[in-house]
């Protein structure tokens, strides 16, 4: 499911930072796509931004922004990124 050729190491570091920040603040912060990433990584559909409150719509938005974002988010999700 993950194309490792599309995983970005700098982007994965940023996703981890965003997910940890969202968890500490209690809500997702950043651009629409960044907020989607933080919400999905934390398993918090209630943090998804308008108009992407449906998780499937959020996933479609994330993938439309670039395959590297989608594959990197999937990669990070499978890592031990939580402190």
N, C-alpha and C positions, 0 to 999 in steps of 0.2 A: 504494500500500500504506500510506503514511503519510497520516493525516488531520492536516494542519498546524494545523487549528483546535483539535486536542486536545493539541498540543505545548506543554508548560509550560517557559518559559525558566528560572524558578528551579529546577524539577525537573531540567532538563538540566544546570545547573551542579552540582547535587548528585550526579547520576549520574556526571559527569566526575570529580568529587572522589573518589567511592567507587571508581570503576574504577582511578584512578591510585593510590589508597591500597592497594587490593588487589594491584595489580601490584608495588608497592614492598614490601609485607609478604609476598607469596607466597601469600596466601589472601584470600577475600572476608570482609568485616567488615560487621556491621549486622544489621538485621532480616532475616527470611526473604526478603522481596521485594528488599531492598537487596542481599543476597548473590547473589540470582539475577541482578539487573541487572549487578553487578560481574563475575560469572562469564561471562555471555553477552557483555558488551562486550569482555572479554579473551579470548574464545574458549576458556574453560577449563571444560569440563564437569566436571572433577574438583573444581572449587570449588563446585559446586551443593550446596545443603543437603539433608539428609534431610527429608522423603521425596521430594524432587524431583530425584533423581539422573538421571532420564531427561530430556533437554533438552525434549522435547515437554511433559512434565508441568510442567516449570519455566515454559515459555511460557504454558501454560494458567493456572497459578497467578498469574503476573504480569498477564495480561489480566483475570483475575477480580478482581484488586485494584483495577482501574480502567483504563479505556481510555486515560486520560492517561499512565499509567505505560508502557503498551505502546507507544503512538505516540511518546512522548518517548524511550524507549530506542531505538527504530528510528531516530529522527532523530539521536540522539547517535552511534549506530553508523556512520552515514553521514558524520559530521563528522571533521575532523582533530583529535581530542581527545588523542591520545598526544603526550607531550612528547619 
